[in-house]
Amino acid sequence: MAHQYAQLRTALLAETRKKVAAAVNQDMLVIQAITTLSQLEQSIHRLVKKAREWYALENPEYEHAEKDHDRFVLEASKQKAGKDSMGASLEAADSAAVQQQLVMIKQMTEQRDAVLAYLEKKMDQHYHNITVLAGGKIAAQLLSIAGSLERLATMPSSTLQLLGAETALFRHLRNRQRHRAPKFGVLFNHPLVQKLPASERGKAARALADKLSMCAKLDLFKGEKKAREYKKALEKRFTTW
């Protein structure tokens, strides 16, 4: 009897392992990657702001002159305060502490870039249509918020248009008089929407969401690669603005 129980346990464990392995799909890998990327970006942004404040104690002129965060992190260690600088003359240990902070942030930006490169490659391989139309990062954000490609492909385009604007939507639903209904969520960052005047962005987001919904269906059912065709049509439609 003990031998039979042992055999049954072994068989059940093997079946469980098989099911757990099968449950890991591309959607889950993308969601983990875009979540990691988002957390890295948020952490880098906060740390760079503090590093700028710290660095400005010694060299405020360069801190004010360089607006790009990534370039600031790369170049700050090479910039020496001039004789006429308004900054303080820090001791070597203090300057070293600032430099250590900059080195740490630089390593985080390299990790961010590596995750982004991995994500964009995976998106193009497995979600070609939505990636071509939206870009790897935006497409991954949409997939992550939806929860899976299947959910993204089966939701109405009007819902897809508002993915990422849930807080604003709930605020509007609670008090329609004080808060307007949002016109876009993640799609606000799409170049097609960004280049238009504010009055036309909602219309562009709606058209973009409609085509993305079609692209998601094509990706789900391994259909044709039609995203470039859709993209050209959208660009032609909105280039007059």
N, C-alpha and C positions, 0 to 999 in steps of 0.2 A: 504493500500500500504506500509506504514512504517513497519507494522508487517511482511509483506512478505519479504521486504528487510532485516530485522533483521534475519529472518529465513535463508535466502540465505547466509547472511554473516556468520552465525554460522556454516552452513553446509560447506561452503568453508574453514573456519578456521580449522574445524575438519579434512577435507580431506588434507589440507596442513600439519597439524601436523602429520598425518598418513604417508604422503610421506616423510617428513623430517626424521621421525623416521626410516622408512624403508631404507633410503639412508645411514644410519650409519651401516657399515659392518665391518667384521674382518680386512679387508685390511686397512681401515682407522684407526682402533685402533692400529694396528701394526706400521703403518707409524708414528703416533703420538708418540708412545713409543720409537721407534728407533731414532727419531729426538730428543726427550728429552734426551735420553741416550747419543747421540753424543754431544749435547750441554753441558751436565754435564761433560763429559770426557774432553772436550776442556777447560771448565772453571777451572776444578780441575787441569789440567796440568799447565795452566798459573799461577794459584794461588800458587801451590806447588813450582814452580820455584822461585817466589817472596818470599815465606815464607822461602825457603832454604837460599836465599841471606840475608834475615833479621836475621834468626836464626844464620847464620854463623858469624855474627858480634860478637856474644857472645861465640859460641862453634863451631868453624870452623872444629875441628878435627872430631866430630861426623857427621857433615854435609857432609864431604868428604868421610867418612867411609861407610855411608849407601846410597847405590845407589837406592834401591827400594823406590819409592815415597810413596806408601801406608804404608810400614813399618816405613818409616821416620816420617810420620804424627802421627802414633800411639806411637812411642817410643821417639820422640824428647822431649816431656814434662818430661820424666823420666831421661833424660841425663843431668848431670850437668858438666859444664866445670871444668877440673882439675886445680890444682894450676899452672901447667906449660903450661896451654892453651895459645895459641896465641890470643885468643879472648879478647874483651874488657869487663870490669866489668860494666855491665849495672845497672841502677837504677831499683828498683822494678817495677815502672810504665812502664818502657820500656820492661822489661821481660814479664810483664803481657800482654802487647799489642801483643807481639809475640805469646804468648800462646793462646790468644783469636783468632788470625788468624788460628792457628793450630786446635783449637776446631771447628771453622766454616768449615774448609776443611774436618775434620773428619765427620761432619754431612752430608756434601755433598757426601762424599764417601759412606756413609751408604744409602743415597737416591739413588745414582747410582746403588749400589748393589741390592736395592729393585726393581728398574725399570728393571734391567737386569733379575732378577728372574721372575718377572711378564712376561716379554717379552718371555723368553725361555719357560715358561709354556704354554703361548698362542700359540707360534709357534708350539710346539709339538702337541697341541690339534687340531689345524686347518690346519697346513701345515706340516704334519708329514714327508713326504718323503724328501722334500728339507731341512728340519731341521736335519734329521738324516745324510744326506749326507754332508751338508755344515756347520752344527752347527747353533744354534738359531740366533746368532748375525749376521753372514754373510748372512744367508738366509733372515733375516729381512732387511738387507741393500740392498740386491738385489731386494726384493719386493718393497722397498721404492723408489729406483731409477727408477724401471720399472713403478711404479705408481699403480699397482694392480697385483694380481695373474694371472688374465686373460692375461694381457699384457706380463707378464713374461713367461707364458706358450706358447704364440703364437709367440714370437719373435724367430728369428734364433739363434741357439746356439752360432754362431760367434758373434752376438750382445750381448748375455748374458755374454760371456767371457770378454767383454770390459766394462761392466757396472762399473762405478766408475772411468773410465779412459778417460772421455769425454774431459777434458782439454788437455791431452796429444795427443789425437786423432785429435782434431782441430788444435793443433800446428803442427802436422805432415802433415795434409792436406794443411795447409797454406804454409809450407816450407818442402818439402819432402827431400831435400838435407841435411838440418841441423838437422832435428828431425826424429828419427826412429819411425815407427809405434809401438804403445804399444801392448804388448802381453797379458796383463791382467789388470783388474781393482781391484775390491774388492777381487777377487779370489786369489790375490797375498798373502793374509793373511791366506789362508787355509793351514792347517798343511801338506797336501799332496804336495802342491806346495813349501812350505817353506823348507822342508827337502831335496829337490833336488838341485843339482848344477844349477847355473844360466842358463847354456846351455840347460837344460831339463825342465825348469819351464814353458816355453811357451807350450810345448807339453802336459805337465800335465794339465795345465789350459784349454787347448782345449778339452782334454778328459773329464775333470771334468765338463766343461760347457755342453758338449753333454749329460752327464748323468743327470745333474741338469735340463736341458730342459725336459727330459723325466719325471723326478720326479715332475716338476711343472705341467705337463699335468695330471699326476696321481692324484695330489692333487686337481686340478681344477675340475676334473670329478669324484672325490671320488673313485678312483681306488684302486688297490692293494697296499700293503705296500712292495715295492721292493727296497727301498733305501739301506737297509743293504746288499742286494745281489750286488747292483751296487758298494757299497763302498768296499766290499771285493775284487771284481774284479779289481777295480782301485788300491787298495793297493798291490795286487798280481802283477799287471803289473809294478808298479813303485818301488817295493822293491829291485829290482836288482841294483838300482843306489846307 
